[in-house]
Amino acid sequence: MEKKLKTLFIEDSEMDTALIIRELEKGGFIIEPTRVETAQDLRAALNEGGWDLVLSDYSLPQFDAGAALKIFMETGLEIPFIIISQAIGEETAVALMKAGAHDYLMKDKLAKLSAVVERELADAEKRNAALKTELSLVENRAFLDSIIENQISSLIVVGSDEKIALANGAARKIFGVSKIALVGQSYSAVPFLSPVNGENDALMLALKKARRTESAECDFKLDNGTVIRLKISAAPIIGIDG
């Protein structure tokens, strides 16, 4: 099945560009080519977007593959950038790969180009899928964090190390403190979180040993001396590691 590729050529030779296109067409690709020769034209082309593939000569009259690669990397595009050169030393090629190029090929080895492009397109698809998954997870986490932060009920999460991992807006409002004053602090070291009548100890013991939900009404003494009575529930949160 033929696959259309909007391809950006960084190449000063029309003849070499035509040879590369012909080789890719042999491999079953339909090439929609655009050729640029300068850094300015490269930036303008990349800003247009919609590219599937970038093929760059190593040395051009006004700049080289290293400069072209730097401009490409600034865009954050997850598409193959492949260098095709008449002659390039292995040390230079390795340096360009470390800088972000996905592969390189000699112009007298163009018979391998279609296979290289096919492989790099597949890898780019995997990278883009992973990026989308990561962005989705970040967005979902931000959404959940917003719900937790803005819910009416107060919520304090204490880790297995007994340090406070989370305290939402409602909890901070009740005790009149900032997030900095709670998160990361040892639960037992925060005076106003220790109930006046000691129910706190019973709740923590139940969570550690029985791993069950416990509820109680407790008196808490705030920093200003005020005693408030709260109905609280404590429940274990079990992660994938138990």
Phi, psi and chi 1 to 4 in degrees:
 res  aa     phi    psi   chi1   chi2   chi3   chi4
   1 MET       -  127.6 -178.7  177.8  177.9      -
   2 GLU   -72.1  143.3  -66.8 -178.1  -32.2      -
   3 LYS  -125.4  125.6 -176.6  174.0 -177.6  179.3
   4 LYS   -78.2  135.1  -70.9 -175.4  179.0 -179.6
   5 LEU  -129.3  116.2  -65.2  178.8      -      -
   6 LYS   -78.4  106.8 -174.4  178.2  178.6 -177.0
   7 THR  -113.8  130.8  -55.3      -      -      -
   8 LEU  -101.6  117.8 -179.8   57.9      -      -
   9 PHE   -98.5  125.6  -70.9   86.4      -      -
  10 ILE  -102.9   92.2  -54.1  170.3      -      -
  11 GLU  -157.7  136.2  173.2   64.6   72.4      -
  12 ASP   -96.9   -6.1   61.7  -49.5      -      -
  13 SER  -107.6  116.9  169.3      -      -      -
  14 GLU   -64.6  -36.3  -69.5 -174.3   13.3      -
  15 MET   -65.0  -45.9 -177.6  179.2  -64.4      -
  16 ASP   -64.3  -38.0  -74.6   -7.1      -      -
  17 THR   -61.1  -44.0  -58.4      -      -      -
  18 ALA   -63.5  -39.5      -      -      -      -
  19 LEU   -64.2  -40.9  -72.6  171.8      -      -
  20 ILE   -66.6  -42.7  -66.7  168.9      -      -
  21 ILE   -60.9  -43.0  -68.4  172.7      -      -
  22 ARG   -62.0  -40.8 -169.5  176.5  -54.2  138.0
  23 GLU   -66.3  -39.9 -165.2   60.6   43.3      -
  24 LEU   -68.6  -35.4  -72.0  170.6      -      -
  25 GLU   -65.2  -34.5  -72.0  174.9  -18.2      -
  26 LYS   -61.8  -31.0  -72.2 -179.2 -175.4  176.7
  27 GLY   -84.7    4.9      -      -      -      -
  28 GLY    96.0   10.2      -      -      -      -
  29 PHE   -95.5  146.4  -64.5  102.7      -      -
  30 ILE  -105.8  115.8  -60.7  173.7      -      -
  31 ILE   -98.4  127.7  -54.9  -59.7      -      -
  32 GLU  -106.7   93.5  -61.2  177.2    1.8      -
  33 PRO   -91.0  148.1   33.3  -33.2      -      -
  34 THR  -135.7  131.6  -63.6      -      -      -
  35 ARG  -114.7  133.6 -174.3  171.1   63.5   87.1
  36 VAL  -128.3  155.4  -62.8      -      -      -
  37 GLU  -126.9   -9.9  -61.3 -177.3   38.5      -
  38 THR  -127.1  160.8   67.1      -      -      -
  39 ALA   -61.8  -39.5      -      -      -      -
  40 GLN   -62.8  -45.6 -177.6  178.9   -4.3      -
  41 ASP   -68.0  -33.2  -71.9  -15.2      -      -
  42 LEU   -64.6  -46.2  174.2   59.1      -      -
  43 ARG   -60.2  -44.2  -76.6 -165.3  174.4   91.1
  44 ALA   -62.3  -42.2      -      -      -      -
  45 ALA   -66.7  -44.2      -      -      -      -
  46 LEU   -63.6  -34.3  -71.4  171.5      -      -
  47 ASN   -66.5  -23.9  -74.3  -25.1      -      -
  48 GLU   -66.4  -34.5  -70.0  178.0    7.5      -
  49 GLY    77.9  179.2      -      -      -      -
  50 GLY    83.8   10.4      -      -      -      -
  51 TRP   -79.7  147.0  -58.2  103.6      -      -
  52 ASP  -106.0  -23.9  -60.9  -55.9      -      -
  53 LEU  -159.1  141.0  175.8   66.6      -      -
  54 VAL  -122.9  126.4  178.3      -      -      -
  55 LEU  -119.6  123.0  -60.2  175.8      -      -
  56 SER  -124.0  132.6  176.4      -      -      -
  57 ASP   -68.6  158.2 -167.2   -0.6      -      -
  58 TYR   -78.1  -44.8  173.5   66.7      -      -
  59 SER  -124.4  124.5 -179.8      -      -      -
  60 LEU  -121.5  160.8  -69.4   87.3      -      -
  61 PRO   -56.6  -37.7  -27.4   36.1      -      -
  62 GLN  -103.6  -17.5  -63.2 -169.9   43.0      -
  63 PHE  -164.1 -179.1   75.8  140.3      -      -
  64 ASP  -130.7 -177.9   60.5   19.1      -      -
  65 ALA   -64.0  -32.9      -      -      -      -
  66 GLY   -61.6  -45.9      -      -      -      -
  67 ALA   -67.8  -38.5      -      -      -      -
  68 ALA   -64.9  -41.2      -      -      -      -
  69 LEU   -63.9  -40.1 -179.6   59.6      -      -
  70 LYS   -60.8  -43.4 -174.2  175.8  179.8 -180.0
  71 ILE   -63.8  -42.8  -66.2  169.6      -      -
  72 PHE   -61.2  -44.8  170.2   79.1      -      -
  73 MET   -63.8  -28.5  -66.1  -61.5  -69.2      -
  74 GLU   -65.0  -22.6  -70.4  170.7   -4.3      -
  75 THR   -79.2  -23.3   67.2      -      -      -
  76 GLY    74.4   12.7      -      -      -      -
  77 LEU   -66.9  138.5  -69.6  172.8      -      -
  78 GLU  -104.2   64.9  -75.7  -67.8  -11.7      -
  79 ILE  -129.2  159.0   60.3  173.5      -      -
  80 PRO   -65.7  134.5  -22.2   33.8      -      -
  81 PHE  -118.9  108.4 -176.0  106.0      -      -
  82 ILE  -116.6  132.0  -60.4  171.2      -      -
  83 ILE   -95.2  129.5  -63.0  168.1      -      -
  84 ILE  -120.6  117.1  -57.0  177.3      -      -
  85 SER  -129.8  153.1  173.6      -      -      -
  86 GLN   -72.8  -39.3 -169.9   66.5   43.3      -
  87 ALA  -156.7  126.4      -      -      -      -
  88 ILE  -148.6  129.6 -178.9  173.7      -      -
  89 GLY   -69.9  152.7      -      -      -      -
  90 GLU   -62.8  -38.3 -172.8  166.2  -19.0      -
  91 GLU   -61.7  -42.9 -174.3  175.7  -26.6      -
  92 THR   -65.3  -42.7  -59.5      -      -      -
  93 ALA   -61.8  -43.1      -      -      -      -
  94 VAL   -63.5  -41.0  169.3      -      -      -
  95 ALA   -62.7  -40.1      -      -      -      -
  96 LEU   -68.5  -36.6  -71.8  167.0      -      -
  97 MET   -65.3  -40.7  -65.5  -79.1  -76.9      -
  98 LYS   -64.9  -30.5  -72.6 -178.4  177.5  178.9
  99 ALA   -79.0  -10.2      -      -      -      -
 100 GLY   130.9   -8.6      -      -      -      -
 101 ALA   -65.4  144.2      -      -      -      -
 102 HIS   -89.5  -26.4  -64.8  102.2      -      -
 103 ASP  -170.3  170.3 -149.7  -27.1      -      -
 104 TYR  -141.6  155.1   68.0   95.2      -      -
 105 LEU  -149.2  141.3 -159.4   66.2      -      -
 106 MET   -79.0  147.4  -61.2  -59.6  178.5      -
 107 LYS   -67.5  -18.9  -73.7 -172.8  175.7  179.3
 108 ASP   -90.3    7.8   59.8   -5.0      -      -
 109 LYS  -123.5   34.1  -59.4  -75.5  179.8   64.2
 110 LEU   -65.7  -17.3  -72.4 -179.5      -      -
 111 ALA   -60.7  -23.0      -      -      -      -
 112 LYS   -87.0   -8.6  -60.9  179.6 -179.8  179.8
 113 LEU   -60.9  -45.8 -179.1   57.1      -      -
 114 SER   -59.9  -41.1  -69.0      -      -      -
 115 ALA   -66.2  -40.0      -      -      -      -
 116 VAL   -64.3  -45.0  170.2      -      -      -
 117 VAL   -63.2  -43.5  168.1      -      -      -
 118 GLU   -58.7  -44.5 -168.9   73.3   52.8      -
 119 ARG   -65.8  -44.3 -177.1 -166.7   67.8 -134.7
 120 GLU   -70.2  -31.5  -67.1  -56.7  -32.2      -
 121 LEU   -66.2  -39.8  -73.1  171.7      -      -
 122 ALA   -65.0  -41.7      -      -      -      -
 123 ASP   -65.1  -39.6  -73.1  -11.5      -      -
 124 ALA   -64.4  -37.3      -      -      -      -
 125 GLU   -63.5  -40.5 -172.0  173.5   -9.9      -
 126 LYS   -65.3  -42.2  -69.0  176.6 -176.3  176.2
 127 ARG   -63.3  -42.5  -69.5 -165.4  -60.0  -87.4
 128 ASN   -66.1  -38.3  -80.2  -52.5      -      -
 129 ALA   -64.9  -41.8      -      -      -      -
 130 ALA   -65.3  -38.4      -      -      -      -
 131 LEU   -65.1  -41.6 -178.6   59.8      -      -
 132 LYS   -63.6  -40.5  -74.0  179.1 -178.9  177.9
 133 THR   -63.1  -43.6  -60.8      -      -      -
 134 GLU   -63.5  -43.6 -176.0  177.7  -14.0      -
 135 LEU   -63.8  -38.6  -70.8  173.2      -      -
 136 SER   -63.7  -42.0  177.9      -      -      -
 137 LEU   -64.1  -40.5  -70.8  173.0      -      -
 138 VAL   -63.8  -43.7  169.6      -      -      -
 139 GLU   -64.3  -42.8  -70.7  172.7   -2.5      -
 140 ASN   -64.2  -39.9  -71.2  -21.3      -      -
 141 ARG   -64.4  -42.2  174.5   60.7 -171.4  -90.9
 142 ALA   -63.3  -38.0      -      -      -      -
 143 PHE   -65.5  -45.9  178.5   65.2      -      -
 144 LEU   -65.4  -40.7  -69.9  173.9      -      -
 145 ASP   -60.2  -38.8  -75.2  -10.6      -      -
 146 SER   -65.5  -41.1  177.9      -      -      -
 147 ILE   -62.7  -47.5  -68.4  174.6      -      -
 148 ILE   -62.9  -44.9  -68.0  170.0      -      -
 149 GLU   -63.0  -35.0  175.1   65.1   17.7      -
 150 ASN  -104.1    3.8  -65.0  -68.1      -      -
 151 GLN   -69.8  154.7   69.3  175.5   -9.4      -
 152 ILE   -69.0  -41.2  -63.0  174.1      -      -
 153 SER   -72.1  141.4  -60.0      -      -      -
 154 SER   -78.4  147.5   61.6      -      -      -
 155 LEU  -141.5  128.1  175.6   66.0      -      -
 156 ILE  -128.0  127.2  -65.2  175.9      -      -
 157 VAL  -109.8  126.6  176.6      -      -      -
 158 VAL  -114.6  129.1 -178.4      -      -      -
 159 GLY   -77.5  175.2      -      -      -      -
 160 SER   -64.1  -19.8   57.6      -      -      -
 161 ASP   -86.7    6.4   57.3   -0.3      -      -
 162 GLU    67.2   16.6  -65.4 -165.6   18.6      -
 163 LYS   -94.8  146.6  -71.4 -174.4  177.9 -179.5
 164 ILE   -75.3  119.2  -62.0  171.5      -      -
 165 ALA   -93.8  -25.2      -      -      -      -
 166 LEU  -156.4  139.7 -178.0  150.3      -      -
 167 ALA  -144.0  111.9      -      -      -      -
 168 ASN   -77.3  177.3   72.1  -12.3      -      -
 169 GLY   -59.4  -39.7      -      -      -      -
 170 ALA   -64.0  -41.0      -      -      -      -
 171 ALA   -65.5  -43.8      -      -      -      -
 172 ARG   -65.5  -34.3  -59.6 -163.0  -55.2  -86.2
 173 LYS   -67.6  -42.4 -175.8  176.7 -179.4 -179.4
 174 ILE   -58.9  -45.4  -72.8  175.1      -      -
 175 PHE   -93.2   -2.3  -65.9  104.8      -      -
 176 GLY    65.0   42.2      -      -      -      -
 177 VAL  -132.2  166.7  -66.3      -      -      -
 178 SER   -91.7  168.2   67.7      -      -      -
 179 LYS   -60.3  -37.8 -175.8 -178.0  -67.2 -173.4
 180 ILE   -61.7  -34.8  -64.7  174.4      -      -
 181 ALA   -72.8  -14.9      -      -      -      -
 182 LEU  -114.3  -56.6  -76.4  179.3      -      -
 183 VAL   -62.2  128.0  176.0      -      -      -
 184 GLY    94.2  -12.1      -      -      -      -
 185 GLN   -83.7  151.7  -57.1  -63.3  -42.1      -
 186 SER   -69.8  130.9  173.8      -      -      -
 187 TYR   -56.7  -43.9 -177.3   82.7      -      -
 188 SER   -72.9  -14.9   58.2      -      -      -
 189 ALA   -91.4   -5.2      -      -      -      -
 190 VAL   -92.8  106.6 -179.6      -      -      -
 191 PRO   -53.2  -45.4  -23.8   33.9      -      -
 192 PHE   -75.5   -6.0   52.2   78.0      -      -
 193 LEU   -92.0   -2.1  -71.8 -178.8      -      -
 194 SER   -95.4  110.1  -63.9      -      -      -
 195 PRO   -56.2  143.1  -24.2   34.5      -      -
 196 VAL   -58.1  -40.1  176.0      -      -      -
 197 ASN   -95.8   12.4   48.2    8.7      -      -
 198 GLY    81.0    8.4      -      -      -      -
 199 GLU   -62.9  -22.3  -68.3   94.7  -24.5      -
 200 ASN   -54.7  -42.8  176.1   59.3      -      -
 201 ASP   -61.5  -42.0  -63.9  -25.8      -      -
 202 ALA   -65.4  -40.1      -      -      -      -
 203 LEU   -64.2  -47.7  -75.6  170.4      -      -
 204 MET   -64.5  -36.9  -67.6  -57.3  -69.2      -
 205 LEU   -65.7  -40.4 -172.3   63.0      -      -
 206 ALA   -63.5  -40.0      -      -      -      -
 207 LEU   -67.8  -40.2  -68.7  176.9      -      -
 208 LYS   -72.4  -41.3  -74.4 -179.0  179.0  179.5
 209 LYS   -95.4  -49.4  -69.4 -169.6  173.7 -178.4
 210 ALA   -91.2  -17.3      -      -      -      -
 211 ARG    50.4   48.1  -60.9  175.6   72.3   87.7
 212 ARG  -128.7  165.7   64.8  175.8 -175.3  -91.1
 213 THR   -77.3  134.1  -59.8      -      -      -
 214 GLU  -129.2  146.8  -67.6  -74.0  -19.5      -
 215 SER  -130.2  152.4  -62.7      -      -      -
 216 ALA  -164.7  162.5      -      -      -      -
 217 GLU  -106.2  124.8  -71.3 -169.4    7.5      -
 218 CYS  -128.5  148.6  -52.5      -      -      -
 219 ASP   -94.6  128.5  -67.5  -33.8      -      -
 220 PHE  -116.9  137.6  -66.8   85.0      -      -
 221 LYS  -103.8  116.5 -171.1  174.2 -177.9  179.2
 222 LEU   -77.1  169.6  -55.7 -176.9      -      -
 223 ASP   -59.0  -31.8  -79.0  -13.2      -      -
 224 ASN   -82.9    4.6   61.8    8.9      -      -
 225 GLY    94.7  -12.0      -      -      -      -
 226 THR   -69.6  136.9  -57.9      -      -      -
 227 VAL  -103.8  126.0  175.2      -      -      -
 228 ILE  -120.2  144.4   59.8  173.3      -      -
 229 ARG  -105.4  125.9 -170.6  163.9 -174.0   78.8
 230 LEU  -126.0  143.3  -61.3  175.1      -      -
 231 LYS   -92.0  118.5 -176.5  175.5 -178.7  179.6
 232 ILE  -123.4  152.3   60.9  174.3      -      -
 233 SER  -126.9  137.1  -67.0      -      -      -
 234 ALA  -122.0  131.9      -      -      -      -
 235 ALA  -140.2  142.9      -      -      -      -
 236 PRO   -73.8  144.0   29.0  -34.4      -      -
 237 ILE  -111.8  113.3  -59.3  174.3      -      -
 238 ILE   -99.2  119.9  -56.9  173.6      -      -
 239 GLY   -84.7 -178.2      -      -      -      -
 240 ILE   -68.0  -20.5   57.8  174.8      -      -
 241 ASP   -91.5    5.8   58.8   -6.0      -      -
 242 GLY    85.4      -      -      -      -      -
